[in-house]
Amino acid sequence: MNLSPVSPGARNMIYYPSRVVYLDPDMETRSNSITFTDSSPSVILNISKVQCKDDGQYRCTVDYINYNGIGIETSTETSVYIQVAADIPVDFSLQPNKNLQENNTVNITCLANVGHPEGKVIIWKQTSNADSRVELGKSYYTDTKTENCLTNAHVTISYNISKYDDGTFFGCSAQNKFTPEDSEPTRSIGPLNIFYGPSNLTIEISPQMHSFYVGDRIRLTCSSKGNPRPTFQWTFNFTEIVEGEKYYLSNQDTTLEFNTDNITDSGYYGCFVSNSFNGNRYNSNDTIKLIVQERDIYSSTVRISCVNIKCSSIEKCTTKDHIAICSVDMWKIVAFLFISCSLVLGTTTAILWRYLKLRNPRTILDEIIRGGEDRSYETLSSGTTARNVEERNYESLSNVMTDTYSSIDDRALRDGEGSHYESLGSGETHTYSSIQPTVSL
């Protein structure tokens, strides 16, 4: 190692002889110095057989008299680091390390030569699907100086194992101030095999609804995590389902498929999951309720809520057990039938009235008073014959002409012809009836 402070003076200055003050007597035997000369205005300190203890602060002080005869003293300092690379940890252990299961507590220990300066060890973990490490613990910086810079760092931590540590790597790295981050000496253990019972159990339905019709095909899928891998068992109304003509199991019994044959297929379908390790058995289960109904004209597709369901004009939406159903509203049907019948009856009455009016245009239905005369009329139905002994008086039905007639002869009137009548005195009141063209009197 060569340290060379340069004199700030000029050639015409007076120099004092150089000297080295050693705080470590051992360094004096491993170093020498070169003093100022006219040809070399510098003092050089050479150290051989460098040791770890040689790092630290070095100071160079220069005393001289300038050309004005004034004594001057100046000094400067520098830091010297003896760099020693860290080594791979000599000891890294995780205890206990066999048959680990969820909620176990383990002790992780690391010991390594961390080099110099500012060495330390770090314990970390890294999952199989993660790109970065998670630091779990570290030692304090160690600056113990030995002849060969051997600096041991040690740390022990306690860690609680979880199911998420299954497949995880645990490691220990040694490093110091000058260790590159991408080349730290490391020792690791893993991936760990962590036992844990069934968890995250879910049942998925396809199609995604809870109400079906007879004849529909249903697929139920059960999923769960566990180590060892769990076994799956299906139940219907808490009775074990056995694969056969009706039920089909696949994907290592995680999927159940069947056709609904009857409304009796309604009920609770359950998935039972279990595994065992270290002499113990662990299980979990979940159930869902399915409704199977007959297909008919009185109900439509069942949904979860009435918010987005559209029913027909004669249906209403109701919910029961969190299921929305479109069903027939009988009051709407009654109202519809009543309105329809009323319209038909009214239309038929109007058509009949108009038909009768067009067929009998000369029928007088109510009393008519003309020119102060009070006359009564009687309609003779087709085929009516007046009695021979009765005498009736008639008035022609023309709009502007009034005549008097005698009693009607017994002979029949020809179609469109009149009969002989005698005059009636003015102011008399007589009873007449309209004569249809086909009436015989």
Phi, psi and omega in degrees: 000133185238121176245125188228085173286143183255137180287137178279354186279174176260179185292331184276006181275163178260125182256142171274154178297141180280153177208157181243131177257117183260125173274338177247109182303331182294328180293332181298328180280346183247013182216163173212163183230154177245127186272176176293147170216170178297333181266346181219094181281047181218155174247129184242133176245119178255128178241127178251162180052058184300137177240165183299329182286353181282350180282159181142204183263130175243137181235138176240125181242134180240125175247135179201166177248126183278183185291347175267004179079018181259132178284132183235142174231130177222152183213161176212156181234157175211152179258140178238124178250131174266108185273127177228127183290148175285153180253164174297137181308135181277341180215125174214120186219155176227117185232134352289161184235012180233146178052042180288140178223167183306137179078005171290149174252130181238154174254127181247124184237140178221137177223131182204153168278112187267002179075205186207141001262173173051057181275155179199164173242148181230130175260135185216170172224157180211123178284162185293335181254014180251149180267340184240162180265153176249120182286131179254332180181163180206163177271167174281161177300141180240121181239027178294127184259125174236172184300320182255016179058031175281112184236110181267134175240143185221141177209144175226132179231159172254140185221135180266119184285139174235169180296337180285351177275358177296124183084010183268147173263137173245140184212169177224134181236142175255140182201164173217191187300330185252013179278124177297142184294332184267006181221039179287133175297127190222147170229138185225162176231136177138179002287144181282146175256106184252123177278139174202152184284173181303138180211167178054047181282129177221152175237125179251142182248139174223122358296159186279078175205169181246000180232134184226169176253158176301130182103346178289153174256133185239139175235124178247133180237125181252134179228143179199148177256150178179158177221114004295165181302130183289160170261153186241140178220132181259148177226152173235120186051042174068019174246135185300136176267129179249132180297134181193215182293325183273315187255140179235124180251142180211176179053052180057044176068014178277343183240132178240128179231142178196159174261139179280121182261336187202163178294345177289352174285355174292143178153200185256123177252127186238152175241121181250124185238139181207155169208174182214146176198154180052035176081006181239153179246138182232143182213166177205154179209161178208153180226155173227153180255128177244144178244127177243129182226159178289148174281129175207177185276357185262358178218151180240192186304133180273133179230177185283323187221157178275359186299311185251008182274141180245119178255161180287176185293339180255012180244161173225151182263128176229154179240141176211127183056042178063027179236130180265132183227134172271118180229159185291135175264106185298327179294325176294322179293317179299315179297320180295316179295320180297313180296319181296315179296321179298316179296317180296314180297315180297317180295318180296317179299315181297318180295317180296318180297317179294324180295315180294324180293319179289328182282325180239071185292339186258009180288130179257117186264336180225175185286138180239133178248118181239131173051037178079358180272140177256108184236142176247143184233154180223133180273132177260122180288157179299130180091001181279139180239127179290148179291146182294329186275351182267143175245122180238148179252144184227155179234134179299152185262017177294157187291329189237001189237131176238127179233166176245144184226155173272183182298153186283133177295160181287342182287154183285146178275133175286153186301120178089356181258153176261188179229173180271132181228152177267158183289147176248142181294154180292141177086357179278153178253127182230161180251130182232164169221150179291145183253115176285151182302333185260003182282135174254128181252000000 
